[in-house]
Amino acid sequence: MTRRKMVPVAILGSGNIGTDLLLKIQRSPWLECKLFVGRNLSSPGLAKASSLGVPISSNSIDGILQDASDCEIVFDATSARDHLRHWPLLQKAGKRVIDLTPAKVGKMCIPAVNLEECLAEQNVNMVTCGGQASVPLIHLIGKTQKDLEYVEIVSSISSRSAGPATRINIDEYIATTESAISLFSGAPRAKVILILNPASPCIDMQTTIFAKVPDPRIEPLALAMEKMVATIRSYVPGYEIILGPIVENGRLVVMVRVQGMGDYLPKYAGNLDIINCAAIAYAEACAMKSVDVASAQEVTRA
């Protein structure tokens, strides 16, 4: 049997997100990591990649531009500020880019909601962990409820799962998540709160959604959410609704919990896991589409 062609990819950023992403790609039937890039040759992430036999570089974006000529997809797992500098260079190099920072340069992608319409984009933004957890359900609130006035989400994550890049991106995190809420729900007003919880033992990621509507309709929303959760769990197994939808003080309330897969990071780091799982889902969909196109071209030539 002919072995399926794997799509070559590169990861830019050797921190927690990049390293966890690498381990997920290692078991993907569609993707193969050809280069793992950071800035510090002695970083744990580069050491892990090297131990797995993955080519590494400590030359940051220059490593991608010099050594990743055959890579079709680049995952940017650095920071929002860095992505603004990386994107023009990667665009010029003709790379498809999956941005895991809240830079909000490319089209915002929530795989459970708009995967298909993002497949033709050269740069997609995976929004934020809070966005990936909440936007699919907020999208349904916008579809099933009339006159949605306001949406607020409160995400609590373990402070141990918030690395340096997460902490310096908090302003961008809030702005990008609020933009995604408004875009996917139609809500005229949105508010985002992020809590870094220092509790020990570490807590799982939890996100609570509050939506103000004049006449809440629970039944159609609950049915739609049941289907949506099944879709999300197909690529984020640790995703679950733990409360709602209910009506409390005139607001719709839903609470979700996300537990990670425990690849490179502890299971409580569901906030990092969900955005990586979303990025992998998108990349694999791109890979499957490229294989379908190549197959169709072969049939045409025959």
PyMOL commands that set and color helices and strands:
alter all, ss='L'
color gray80, all
select helices_A, chain A and resi 16-26+44-51+60-67+80-92+111-118+129-144+159-161+164-168+170-185+218-233+270-301
alter helices_A, ss='H'
color red, helices_A
select strands_A, chain A and resi 7-12+31-37+56-57+73-76+96-99+107-108+123-125+150-158+190-197+205-212+239-248+251-258
alter strands_A, ss='S'
color yellow, strands_A
deselect
rebuild
show_as cartoon
